[in-house]
Amino acid sequence: MSSHIRDGGWDVVVTVPDMRCRHDVRMVSAAITDVDGVVAMQVDVDSGTIRIEGDASPGLVRAAIVAAGYRVTCVSRSCGASAS
């Protein structure tokens, strides 16, 4: 997975409100990395938001996070978060 983010911004934004520490970030990131189509991601633990670049299915991203034991409250193209 690359850390390069293309100029077009983020393709999927996910809100994981129970993600509160580095351990949570590692667990959720590992789950998302296994989803086909994920090119890069940016995690903001303070807001519980993960921005994903790539053509990954939002449904598969949600399923991977839930399978890792975390609650997902939003998976969309925005979730109210601005791309940065």
PyMOL commands that set and color helices and strands:
alter all, ss='L'
color gray80, all
select helices_A, chain A and resi 22-33+58-67
alter helices_A, ss='H'
color red, helices_A
select strands_A, chain A and resi 12-15+38-44+49-54+74-76
alter strands_A, ss='S'
color yellow, strands_A
deselect
rebuild
show_as cartoon
